[in-house]
Amino acid sequence: MTISEIKIKTIKKAPYFFDRKTLKFFGQSMSSFKVVKSKSGKIFIYAPIRDSRGVKSGFSVREYKNGDLASTKIPRTATTATDVKTYLKKQ
């Protein structure tokens, strides 16, 4: 599944998540997002959050399930995209 497919499938339950203004506020674009499928079959999306100066300040992480995006917590030790991806794959 691609991020574009997830955007289409979540438009009813999460209409503002991929909105252009929302993405701009968090310093993101559609291409910022990566999709990960975990060992248990869960689908997650993640992207870095950047402040107004372009400095990374964390990650947006959501689980895609039934046409919705659920907020997902990650450990504070997951400070890089590789850390986040590795953690999500184990879920």
C-alpha positions in Angstrom: 0.0 0.0 0.0 1.3 3.5 -0.8 0.9 6.8 1.0 -1.4 8.0 -1.8 -3.7 5.0 -1.4 -3.8 5.6 2.4 -4.7 9.3 1.8 -7.6 8.3 -0.5 -8.9 5.6 2.0 -8.7 8.0 5.0 -10.3 11.1 3.5 -13.7 10.5 5.3 -12.4 9.7 8.8 -9.2 11.9 8.7 -10.0 14.7 6.2 -7.4 17.1 7.4 -4.4 14.8 8.0 -3.1 15.1 4.5 -4.4 18.6 3.8 -1.9 20.8 2.1 -2.1 23.4 4.9 -1.7 20.8 7.6 1.3 19.3 5.9 2.9 22.7 5.5 2.4 23.6 9.2 4.4 20.4 10.1 7.0 21.0 7.5 5.9 17.9 5.6 4.9 16.8 2.1 3.3 13.6 0.8 6.8 12.4 -0.1 7.9 12.9 3.5 5.8 9.9 4.5 6.9 6.3 4.5 4.7 3.2 4.8 5.8 0.3 6.9 4.2 -3.1 7.4 5.0 -4.8 10.7 5.6 -8.5 11.3 2.1 -8.8 12.6 0.6 -7.2 9.5 -0.1 -3.8 10.9 0.4 -0.8 8.5 2.1 2.3 9.8 3.0 5.6 8.3 5.6 8.0 9.6 7.3 11.3 8.6 9.6 13.8 10.3 8.0 16.9 11.8 9.9 20.1 11.1 9.5 23.5 12.8 9.3 26.8 11.0 13.1 26.9 10.7 13.2 23.5 9.1 14.7 21.8 12.1 13.4 18.3 12.8 11.4 18.2 16.0 10.1 14.6 16.0 7.9 12.3 14.0 4.3 11.9 12.9 3.5 8.2 13.4 0.1 6.7 12.7 -1.4 3.2 12.3 -3.6 2.8 9.3 -6.6 0.7 10.2 -10.2 0.4 8.7 -9.9 3.7 6.8 -8.6 5.7 9.8 -5.3 6.8 11.2 -4.7 6.1 14.9 -2.0 8.0 16.8 0.9 5.7 17.7 3.5 6.3 20.4 7.1 5.5 19.7 10.0 5.3 22.3 11.9 8.5 22.9 15.0 6.6 21.8 13.7 6.4 18.3 15.3 9.7 17.1 16.0 8.8 13.5 13.9 7.6 10.6 15.8 4.3 10.7 15.0 3.9 14.4 11.3 4.6 13.8 11.1 2.2 10.9 12.9 -0.6 12.9 10.6 -0.1 15.9 7.4 -0.2 13.7 8.5 -3.3 11.8 8.6 -5.2 15.2 5.1 -4.2 16.2 
